[in-house]
Each structure stands twice: as structure tokens, then as C-alpha cells.
Amino acid sequence: MKGIVCRHQDAEPRDLGGGTGRRVLAWSDRLMAVEVSFEAGAVGADHTHPHTQCSYVLSGRFSYSVEGESVELTPGDSIVVPSGLTHGTVCLEKGVLLDIFAPCRQDFLG
């Protein structure tokens, strides 16, 4: 196998508090996949980072904001947040996001 394989059971979940959790999946220097779980009402506080981010809704319902503009996302929806823009989410219904970052979020590996 020439690719990088990540088994879900081997990706250790990390409790982030406030009803959120993160599981780093496959990654390389240039790309990272992260599963982020939310309880209803949990907040992914507004923040910014130099990575481009794509969030894909696996389950649940989210109010996702970018630079103060909000949109409701449901399973199958996705959004791309360019580098440096302020963004965050509120979980309206318990769910899971698949976040893809380019380049890799080295701060998630520590």
C-alpha cells in the first residue's frame, strides 16, 4: 500500500470539553482529516487559523458562521473556509463533522 491508512479504532478520541470531541484521522504534511463530534448545543467558538478548512456534515444539524454570516448545514452539506477567515459553529442537533485541513494542523498532533 503506497497510501496512508488510518483505522478508526486506532484514532484516539480526545475530549475537548463543552460537549465536543476530536479524532485525528489520516494526515500528511499537506493534508489532514479530523472527525469532530458535538452534543446538541455545543459550540465551536469563533476562531481563525492559517489553514484552509472544508467541513462536511456527517450527521446532525449545525449553524455555521464565517465572518459573521451564518448558514444552517445538515447531513451531506459542506463548506470551505479560506485561510485566515473567522469561523465557528453551534450544534443544533447532535452530530459529527468531518473537517479537512490544508496544510496539516500540526497543533492537533501534540
C-alpha positions in Angstrom: 0.0 0.0 0.0 1.5 3.3 -1.1 -1.1 5.4 0.7 -1.5 6.3 4.4 -4.1 4.2 6.1 -5.9 5.2 9.3 -8.1 2.7 11.1 -10.9 4.5 13.0 -10.4 2.3 16.1 -6.7 3.3 16.2 -7.5 7.1 16.0 -7.7 8.0 19.7 -10.7 10.3 20.6 -9.9 13.5 22.5 -12.5 15.2 24.8 -12.3 18.9 24.1 -14.9 19.8 26.8 -18.1 21.6 26.4 -19.7 18.6 24.6 -17.2 18.4 21.8 -14.6 15.8 20.9 -12.0 15.3 18.2 -10.4 12.3 16.5 -7.5 12.9 14.1 -7.8 10.5 11.2 -5.4 10.2 8.3 -2.9 13.0 7.7 0.3 14.0 5.9 2.3 17.3 6.0 0.0 18.8 3.4 -3.5 17.5 4.4 -5.4 16.3 7.5 -8.8 14.7 8.1 -10.4 15.2 11.5 -13.7 13.9 12.9 -15.3 16.3 15.3 -18.3 15.3 17.4 -20.8 17.7 19.0 -23.6 17.3 21.6 -26.6 19.4 20.9 -25.9 23.0 22.0 -22.1 22.6 21.9 -20.2 25.5 20.4 -17.1 25.5 18.2 -16.1 29.1 19.2 -15.2 31.6 16.6 -11.6 31.3 15.7 -9.1 31.8 12.8 -6.1 29.8 11.6 -3.8 29.9 8.5 -5.2 26.6 7.2 -7.9 26.2 4.5 -10.7 24.2 6.0 -13.5 22.1 4.5 -16.2 20.9 6.9 -18.6 18.1 5.7 -21.6 17.2 7.9 -21.8 13.5 8.5 -24.7 13.8 10.9 -26.7 16.3 12.9 -27.5 20.0 12.2 -25.2 23.0 12.6 -25.4 26.8 12.4 -22.0 27.6 10.8 -20.7 31.1 10.6 -17.9 32.6 8.5 -17.0 36.3 9.0 -20.3 36.9 10.8 -22.6 35.3 8.1 -24.4 32.2 9.2 -25.8 29.2 7.3 -27.5 26.1 8.5 -25.9 22.8 7.4 -27.4 19.3 7.5 -26.0 15.9 6.5 -24.3 15.9 3.2 -23.7 19.7 3.2 -20.2 21.1 3.2 -18.5 24.4 3.4 -15.0 25.7 2.6 -13.4 28.3 4.9 -10.4 30.0 3.3 -7.3 30.7 5.3 -7.5 33.5 7.8 -11.3 33.9 8.0 -13.1 33.9 11.3 -15.5 31.0 11.6 -17.3 28.8 14.2 -20.3 26.6 14.7 -23.2 25.9 17.0 -24.5 22.4 17.0 -28.3 22.5 16.7 -28.8 18.7 16.7 -26.2 16.2 18.0 -23.8 15.4 15.1 -20.4 14.9 13.6 -18.4 17.0 11.2 -15.5 15.7 9.0 -13.0 18.6 8.9 -10.3 18.6 6.2 -7.4 20.9 6.6 -4.6 22.0 4.2 -1.9 22.0 5.2 -1.9 19.7 8.2 -2.8 21.1 11.7 0.4 20.3 13.5 -1.2 21.7 16.7 -3.6 18.8 16.6 -0.8 16.2 16.7 0.6 17.1 20.1 
